[in-house]
């Protein structure tokens, strides 16, 4: 999410004592990441949050996770390890 852009959904928002399981998790290949990352960025810039966290797999192995920047910041804050990003 671009800082300060658009309304935010509370689904998947990290909490100090829990994780909102309403946020879906979608497994995507590196190829799909390459194909769709531009669209995901545009969607977020337009104020529309991702509908799921993206677990990116490489050769079937989970390699990384793509989450909304606001969600990431809140997670870091909840872990008492805030970021300056």
C-alpha positions in Angstrom: 0.0 0.0 0.0 1.2 3.4 -0.8 1.3 5.4 2.5 -1.8 7.4 3.0 -3.7 6.1 -0.1 -7.2 4.9 0.1 -9.4 3.2 2.6 -8.2 0.1 4.3 -9.8 -3.3 5.0 -9.4 -4.7 8.5 -9.2 -8.3 7.2 -5.8 -9.7 7.9 -4.7 -6.8 10.1 -2.1 -8.0 12.5 -2.9 -7.6 16.2 -0.7 -7.8 19.3 -2.4 -10.9 20.6 -3.9 -12.5 17.4 -3.9 -12.8 13.7 -7.2 -12.1 11.8 -7.7 -15.4 9.9 -10.2 -13.7 7.6 -7.3 -12.8 5.3 -6.9 -15.4 2.6 -3.5 -16.9 1.6 -2.9 -17.5 -2.0 0.0 -19.6 -3.3 1.5 -18.2 -6.5 4.4 -19.3 -8.6 7.4 -17.0 -9.4 6.0 -16.8 -12.9 2.7 -15.5 -11.7 4.5 -13.0 -9.4 6.4 -11.7 -12.5 3.2 -11.5 -14.5 0.9 -10.0 -11.8 3.1 -7.8 -9.5 2.5 -4.7 -11.6 -1.3 -5.1 -11.4 -1.1 -5.8 -7.6 0.9 -2.5 -7.2 -1.6 -0.6 -9.3 -4.5 -2.0 -7.3 -2.9 -1.0 -4.0 -2.1 2.5 -5.4 -5.7 2.9 -6.4 -6.7 2.3 -2.8 -7.9 -1.3 -3.2 -6.2 -3.7 -0.7 -5.0 -7.1 -1.9 -7.6 -9.8 -1.3 -5.0 -12.2 0.0 -1.4 -12.5 1.1 0.6 -14.0 -1.7 2.9 -16.9 -0.8 5.4 -17.2 -3.7 6.7 -20.6 -4.5 9.8 -21.5 -6.4 9.9 -25.1 -7.7 7.1 -25.9 -5.3 8.9 -24.5 -2.3 7.6 -21.5 -0.4 10.2 -18.7 -1.0 8.6 -15.4 0.1 5.4 -13.7 1.0 3.9 -10.5 -0.6 1.8 -8.5 1.8 0.4 -5.0 1.8 2.9 -2.4 3.1 0.4 -1.1 5.7 -0.1 -4.7 7.0 3.7 -5.1 7.1 4.1 -1.9 9.1 1.4 -3.0 11.6 3.0 -6.4 12.0 6.4 -4.9 12.8 4.7 -2.6 15.3 2.8 -5.5 16.9 6.1 -7.3 17.2 7.5 -4.2 18.9 10.1 -3.9 16.1 8.8 -0.9 14.1 10.3 -0.1 10.7 11.1 3.3 9.2 9.8 2.1 5.8 
